[in-house]
């Protein structure tokens, strides 16, 4: 197994961050790493989806675990292996959330994956965290304006 992991502290309400992060149908609207995405059911274990990351092939994924408001895990197949993504969102004080994305690459394809995609994935993780913060704040402000 090979692991790529990054974390950041972002500002915002955990509920808004969670809602934004798990709104698969709109990932491509705000996340610079995603070109297209869809989910074929509720955001729950067993639900399948499809994603087209920037600079990588498109493919299906399955949500394998959800701890509502806190973390989720998905798996996707790659040649002769799989990628497991684990995402956590931990409040660390008033208006601050620690976000972590951990990708595990399993199987003999991992050296090729590391060579071709690791650098871009690492930098995209940090860009995605910043974009998540911005979009969650935008959504919260829009909800407040309509209330």
N, C-alpha and C positions, 0 to 999 in steps of 0.2 A: 504494500500500500504506500502511496505517496500522498502527502497532504499539502494543500495550499490554504493558508488561513490569514485573515486580516481582521482588524477590529478598529472601531472608532467610537468616539463620544459625540453624540449629536444632541441637539436641543429639540424639545417638543414634548407633547403629551403622548404617553405610551399607547393609549387607545388609538390615536390618530396615526401613529407610526405603524402599529400593527395592522390597522385597516388598510393602509396604503401598501404595505409590504406584501399583504396577502391578496390583493386585488389583481390577480394574474391577468385578467383581460385588459388591464390598463398599464401593465409594466412598460410596454413600448412607448407609451405617452410621456413617461418621465425618466425612465432608466436608460442612460446612454449605452449600457451593455446589451440591451435587448432590442432587436429589430421587430419581432412579432412574438406574440404569446397568446395562448388560449387555455382554458380549463374546461373540462367536460363534466362538470358537476360541482358539488359543494367543496369548499376548502377543508378536506377531511382525509384521513388515511384511506387509501385505496383509490382515490380519485386520480384520473389520468389527465394529463395536459400535454401541450406541445409548445416548444419554444425555439426561436431562431436567434441565437446570440450573435452579436457583431463579430465578424471574422471567423465564425465557426459554423459547422453544419447544423442544420435544424434537426430536431428529433423529439420523440416523446419522452415524458417523464411520468413518474408516479409519486404521489405524496404518500410517504410511509409512516409518518408520525406528526401529530400536532398537539402541542401543549398551548391551548388557547391563550393568546395575549403574551406568550413568552418565547416559544420556539417552534420550529417545524423542520422536517427532514424530507428530502426527496431523493429518488434514484432514477438514473437514466443509463441506458446501455451505451457502451462504446465497443469498438472491435475487441473481442476476446476479454471483455471486462465490464466494469460499470463505474459510474461516478455517483457518489453519495454527497449531497449538499446538506449541510446542517446550518440553520440560521437561528441566532438567539438575540433577544431584545430584553435588556435588563435595566429597569429604572435604577438610577444611582443618586437620586436626590430630586428636588423640585425642578422639573423641566429638563432633566438630563437622562439620556438613555445610552447605555453601552450596547452597540451592535457588533455582532461577530458573524462572519461567514467563513465556514470551514468546508473545503471540498476535499474529499478523499477519492483518489483515483486508484482503482483496483484492476489488476490484470497486467499482462505483458505489454500492453499499449502505453503504459505510464511513461517510459522514457521518451517516447515520441511526443506524447501529450506535453510533457515538461519542456521539451525543446521548442515546440511550435507555439504553445499557447500560454505557458506560465506567466511570462512577463506582462503580456496584455491583460490576462485575467487579474493579476495582482493590482495593476493600476486601475482597471475598471472597477474592482471592488471598492476602492476609495472614492472613485467618482460616483458610484452607485449609492454609497452611504450619504454623500453630500446631496445627491439628487433626492434621495428618500427624505432627508431632513426638510429640504425645500418643499417638496410636494406635500408632505404631511402638514406642514405649516400652512401652505396654500389652501389645502382642503379644509383645514380647521377654520381658517379665516372665512372661507366661502360659506361653510355651514353656519358660522356665527352671524354672518350678514343676512342669511335667509331665515334665521330664527326669530 
